[in-house]
Amino acid sequence: MATMTAQEMLSIEERYPQVFRRPLYKRFAPLFLFVGILTYLIYVLWFFSLPQVLRESHWERLPLFLTQWISYDLQPEFRLDQPQITPRYPRFSALGESPNPDWVIRNPDGSFTVLIDGAAKSVTFDKALATIVANGQTVPMSLTSGKPVVAGPVPDWITVHDDEVVAKMGFVGEVRVTVDRVKVRKRFLGWANFVFDTRSPFFGKSAGEVVSLIVSGPELKPGTSNLALAGDNIWNNAQWQHGDVWTKLLQTIVMAFLGTLLGGIVAFPLAFFAARNITPSGVLSQVLKRFFDFMRSVDMLIWALFFTRAFGPGPLAGSAAIFFTEIGTLGKTYSEALENIDDKPREGVLSTGANGLLVQRYGVMPEVIPVFISQTLYQWESNTRGATIIGAVGAGGIGLKLWEAMRTNSNWANVFYMVLLILVVVFIFDNISNFLRRRLSRTIHDYNRLQAEQG
C-alpha cells in the first residue's frame, strides 16, 4: 500500500481548507453546545429553586388524589354518648336515605362490628371498649378513662393523639376512635351510583333486575314506560350529572368548530392581501401581517376573559375567543403558504390574458388549498383541547364544569370522569383530522398524476 508524502498531504490540506483548517469555534461547537445546555439547566435549577420545591412538595397527597379518582368512601359515624349506639351517615351518602350495609353488624350484646376489609380488618366497639383488628394484630383500647387508652404496645399503623386514636389500614380505609364516637372510613373501588342515583326507583337493583323491569315489569311511574324512566334517571343523575356534563361537552365541540370555521373564513381573503407576492401594496401587506401578529399574540385565554366580561359566561364568549385567535393564526399560516408557492402556474394563467381573480382561482388556489385545509384541520383539532381550558374561566363548555368539580376538592371521581370524556373526544377528533388529511393528500396525489399523464 503506497504512503502519501508530506508534500502530497500539504497539497490536500491547501485544496480543502474547510476540512483541515476549520475555525476553533467550529471544531469545538458540539462541546460548546453541551456546556451551554448544561449551564442553562443549572441556572434553571437555581432560578426556580427546584431542589427546595421538590423537598417541600406534598408528595403524600398524590396517592390520595389518585385513589379518589378511581374509588369512593363511605363514612359511618357512631355516637357513644347517646342512650343507644346508632350509626349515622353523611347527608348525601352514596347508600341512600335508609342505609343498612351488610358490613355494619349490630351484635346481640348491643355492640357494633364494622368490617373494613372483611374479617381481616375490622373494629368492634361498645361504650366501654373498642377492639381494632388489622395486619394480623388485635389492638384493644379502653374508653372509660376520659380518653381512649391502648392496652399493650402500639403498632406502627396506629397513631395515638391526646384524645383520639387513628388506625390507618391502607387503601381500604381507617378508623378514628374517641371516648364519645367511632368514625369509620371504608373505601370501595369504582364509582358509586354512576348509572342511577339514590332518588331513582332503579337504585340498588342488580343489572338483571333493571333489565327485567324495563322489558316486562310494571310501570314504576304511571304514564311513563320503564325504559323512558330509566333513560331520564340516567340523564338527570344528581350525583354525576350526565346530562349537564354531556351538554357541556357538546358545547365545547361546537365552540371549537364554530370558532375555527369563522376564523378560517375571515383569514382566507385577508391572507391574499397579506402575501407579498399577491398583493400590489406593500403597506397593506405589512399592516395585515402586524394585525395577524396582534390577534395571535393575545392568548386565547385572555380573549376568553375579555369576552366573558363583554357577553357574560357561556359558549358565545368561548367561540369568540377562538375566532379572534384563529384569525391571527390561520391568517399567518395562509399568507406564508401563499408566499411560498411556485409562480410558474400563476404566470401561465396570467399569460392567457385572464383577469386577477381568475389568476388566483386557477394559478394559485390549486396549490395552496391543500395546505389551507390541512392547517385548518389541525387548528380545529387543537382548539378542541383549547376550548376546555378557556371554559375554566367562564367561557362555557366542559372546562367550566371541570373547574367547578376541582374547586370543591372533593369530587375527584367526577373530575376523572370528565377528563376521560375529554381524552376520548380529543382522540376521536385527532383520528378524524388525520383521516381527512390522508384522504386529501391521496386525492391531490391522484389529481397531480392524472394531470401529468394528460400533459
Helices and strands as residue ranges (DSSP letters): H 6-15, H 17-20, H 24-27, H 29-47, H 50-56, H 61-70, E 71-74, E 77-79, E 87-88, E 104-106, E 112-115, G 118-120, E 122-125, E 129-134, E 137-142, E 149-150, E 158-160, E 165-168, G 170-172, E 173-177, E 181-189, H 207-216, H 226-235, H 242-274, H 282-297, H 300-311, H 315-339, H 343-351, H 356-359, I 360-364, H 365-390, I 391-395, H 398-407, H 412-454
